[in-house]
Amino acid sequence: MASDLPGFFAATEMPSAGWWQALWPDPAAVLNAVGLTSGTEAIDLCSGDGWFTPSIANAARHVVAIDIDRNVLNAARHRLHQNGISNCDFVTGDAYELGNLAPRPADFVFMANAFHGVPDRPRLARAVREVLKPNGCFAIVNWHQRPREETTVLGEPRGPRSQLRLSPKQTVEAVEAGGLLLARIVELPPYHYGAVFTRSSS
Ligand SMILES: C[S@@+](CC[C@H](N)C(=O)[O-])C[C@H]1O[C@@H](n2cnc3c(N)ncnc32)[C@H](O)[C@@H]1O
């Protein structure tokens, strides 16, 4: 099982496809809301099987999809190939080691549905800071801190258990402790928010 891999973040297994697709029918709109702009060097951190990666690749100059689980990365590779997308590289590794995994500085690091499971969040933020260009952005997409039984998709409660969910305030405190600055919080209905950070205040 992927969750047996050393360093695997808690409760971040890739969900089954049917309900993920129902929850995220428009990945490009999510990326637009958290500030992905065209022509950027991007990283999809904890990319999973690449639900968001094609939309990042369509906007970015280049994207690197990084995940600790080589099987989901192979699925991502297949998805992008099927879509005729070639401006994406795939790197297997632990997100804490981002500084050693990213081939070049990034304008935009995207991390969806994984930050809740990171044990040392300031450490992760420091790793992201290390690879960001001076005005680069780190966009986190998190489940809202609502009871799991309330966040139903296709008739069933979904997402990480209630105790693992982070409020925007908890997310901001953890990331700012790692040296990044909050730019804005955006709502991503029905159950998520985006927290966007920058390397500098300008
Ligand atoms: C819930 S999935 C979300 C995937 C994708 N971001 C999305 O929203 O569709 C979380 C992903 O994080 C990956 N992951 C877990 N621990 C990791 C780590 N330490 N470093 C890199 N990836 C990790 C898992 O393998 C999984 O594919």
The ligand as an ORCA input file, in Angstrom:
! r2SCAN-3c Opt
* xyz 0 1
  C      -5.110     13.011     -1.785
  S      -3.845     12.855     -3.006
  C      -4.118     14.380     -3.893
  C      -3.492     14.370     -5.251
  C      -3.684     15.656     -6.066
  N      -2.952     16.770     -5.455
  C      -5.131     16.003     -6.211
  O      -5.624     16.863     -5.466
  O      -5.804     15.379     -7.056
  C      -2.351     13.227     -2.103
  C      -1.068     12.731     -2.756
  O       0.038     13.045     -1.882
  C       1.032     12.054     -2.066
  N       1.979     12.073     -0.935
  C       1.788     11.600      0.309
  N       2.874     11.804      1.069
  C       3.798     12.413      0.283
  C       5.125     12.902      0.494
  N       5.735     12.777      1.669
  N       5.753     13.502     -0.537
  C       5.160     13.611     -1.776
  N       3.920     13.156     -2.029
  C       3.233     12.583     -1.013
  C       0.226     10.768     -2.169
  O       0.959      9.724     -2.803
  C      -1.002     11.222     -2.994
  O      -0.827     10.949     -4.358
*
